[in-house]
């Protein structure tokens, strides 16, 4: 896997953050990453509803792939990211959505994890953080996300039953 074209090191600002999300998901599709974890308190300022992101996720989606979503709540996703909601519904068999409603929104990591490359916003308000493919960075983020996943429960169902 060649993630050399994904940025390594610090990033700053909403524009840079949004572009990192787009580039990471495009790279995941191109290189066939087997697993992705997307984590944020609300995903409100992620570009998940954009056509390019939906196309990357669609291209990435195949058997043997797995995507884990972790958020405090999914209200903003449902309101703002219709394309993403539709993708999640179509690919529910490879997408596991988890929620941590009692989490402090400032403590829940804002991050993308893959076995190849990771990105984490350290300051959500200013969209500053770090990204890279160093093994120690990937392991540390995975351990942190696993701790949050243990505290989580199923959320954001692919279909709404009732009514």
LOMARFI-528960 format. One record per residue (C-alpha): y, z, x; chain. Coordinates in steps of 0.05 Angstrom, whole numbers, plus 5000, padded with zeros to 4 digits. Last residue first. Layout:
{node {Y Z X} "A"} ...
***
This chain:
{node {5097 5249 4114} "A"} {node {5038 5263 4160} "A"} {node {5018 5239 4228} "A"} {node {5067 5217 4282} "A"} {node {5035 5173 4334} "A"} {node {5037 5174 4410} "A"} {node {5048 5249 4408} "A"} {node {5107 5275 4449} "A"} {node {5075 5341 4470} "A"} {node {5010 5371 4497} "A"} {node {5020 5439 4531} "A"} {node {5054 5461 4595} "A"} {node {5048 5521 4641} "A"} {node {4993 5489 4683} "A"} {node {5035 5425 4686} "A"} {node {5092 5465 4717} "A"} {node {5048 5491 4774} "A"} {node {5019 5421 4783} "A"} {node {5089 5393 4790} "A"} {node {5105 5441 4847} "A"} {node {5039 5425 4882} "A"} {node {5052 5350 4874} "A"} {node {5122 5358 4903} "A"} {node {5096 5395 4964} "A"} {node {5040 5344 4976} "A"} {node {5086 5283 4971} "A"} {node {5138 5313 5018} "A"} {node {5084 5334 5068} "A"} {node {5053 5264 5066} "A"} {node {5120 5229 5081} "A"} {node {5132 5173 5031} "A"} {node {5204 5186 5015} "A"} {node {5258 5206 4967} "A"} {node {5313 5258 4966} "A"} {node {5365 5284 4917} "A"} {node {5433 5277 4886} "A"} {node {5444 5260 4813} "A"} {node {5509 5300 4808} "A"} {node {5487 5342 4747} "A"} {node {5413 5336 4766} "A"} {node {5421 5368 4835} "A"} {node {5355 5367 4874} "A"} {node {5334 5300 4844} "A"} {node {5265 5285 4869} "A"} {node {5232 5220 4890} "A"} {node {5162 5209 4914} "A"} {node {5120 5154 4948} "A"} {node {5047 5132 4958} "A"} {node {5004 5182 4918} "A"} {node {5058 5179 4863} "A"} {node {5109 5229 4841} "A"} {node {5175 5216 4805} "A"} {node {5222 5274 4797} "A"} {node {5270 5317 4758} "A"} {node {5239 5385 4769} "A"} {node {5241 5438 4714} "A"} {node {5287 5493 4740} "A"} {node {5353 5469 4712} "A"} {node {5324 5458 4643} "A"} {node {5298 5529 4642} "A"} {node {5227 5521 4615} "A"} {node {5210 5548 4545} "A"} {node {5196 5478 4517} "A"} {node {5148 5459 4572} "A"} {node {5118 5394 4546} "A"} {node {5062 5348 4567} "A"} {node {5052 5273 4554} "A"} {node {4988 5241 4579} "A"} {node {4993 5165 4584} "A"} {node {4930 5123 4598} "A"} {node {4901 5123 4527} "A"} {node {4971 5125 4497} "A"} {node {4985 5054 4524} "A"} {node {5013 5023 4460} "A"} {node {5048 5086 4436} "A"} {node {5078 5100 4506} "A"} {node {5103 5028 4509} "A"} {node {5136 5035 4440} "A"} {node {5169 5101 4461} "A"} {node {5193 5068 4525} "A"} {node {5224 5010 4487} "A"} {node {5258 5059 4439} "A"} {node {5291 5100 4494} "A"} {node {5351 5137 4466} "A"} {node {5331 5179 4406} "A"} {node {5256 5189 4420} "A"} {node {5269 5201 4494} "A"} {node {5327 5249 4477} "A"} {node {5282 5291 4432} "A"} {node {5226 5294 4484} "A"} {node {5231 5367 4504} "A"} {node {5221 5407 4568} "A"} {node {5191 5347 4600} "A"} {node {5127 5325 4635} "A"} {node {5099 5255 4631} "A"} {node {5033 5238 4664} "A"} {node {5014 5166 4677} "A"} {node {4944 5144 4693} "A"} {node {4914 5078 4714} "A"} {node {4841 5060 4712} "A"} {node {4851 5008 4659} "A"} {node {4917 4973 4665} "A"} {node {4990 4988 4653} "A"} {node {5033 4970 4714} "A"} {node {5058 4904 4684} "A"} {node {5077 4940 4619} "A"} {node {5112 4995 4658} "A"} {node {5151 4943 4698} "A"} {node {5170 4905 4635} "A"} {node {5193 4969 4600} "A"} {node {5235 4986 4662} "A"} {node {5267 4917 4663} "A"} {node {5281 4920 4587} "A"} {node {5318 4986 4594} "A"} {node {5298 5045 4551} "A"} {node {5271 5086 4609} "A"} {node {5337 5083 4648} "A"} {node {5336 5159 4660} "A"} {node {5397 5198 4637} "A"} {node {5365 5232 4577} "A"} {node {5297 5242 4611} "A"} {node {5297 5311 4578} "A"} {node {5278 5366 4628} "A"} {node {5250 5314 4677} "A"} {node {5182 5295 4704} "A"} {node {5149 5227 4713} "A"} {node {5080 5231 4745} "A"} {node {5048 5166 4768} "A"} {node {4976 5149 4784} "A"} {node {4937 5087 4804} "A"} {node {4995 5052 4839} "A"} {node {4982 4978 4830} "A"} {node {5027 4950 4885} "A"} {node {5071 4906 4842} "A"} {node {5070 4951 4781} "A"} {node {5084 5015 4820} "A"} {node {5138 4977 4860} "A"} {node {5173 4958 4795} "A"} {node {5167 5031 4772} "A"} {node {5197 5056 4838} "A"} {node {5253 5004 4838} "A"} {node {5276 5020 4767} "A"} {node {5274 5096 4780} "A"} {node {5310 5086 4846} "A"} {node {5363 5043 4812} "A"} {node {5377 5098 4761} "A"} {node {5385 5149 4817} "A"} {node {5432 5104 4857} "A"} {node {5475 5092 4795} "A"} {node {5474 5165 4776} "A"} {node {5499 5188 4844} "A"} {node {5472 5206 4912} "A"} {node {5409 5189 4950} "A"} {node {5378 5223 5011} "A"} {node {5318 5200 5051} "A"} {node {5270 5141 5046} "A"} {node {5285 5083 5000} "A"} {node {5229 5039 4973} "A"} {node {5220 4975 5014} "A"} {node {5170 5008 5060} "A"} {node {5124 5023 5000} "A"} {node {5067 4981 5027} "A"} {node {5000 5000 5000} "A"} 
***
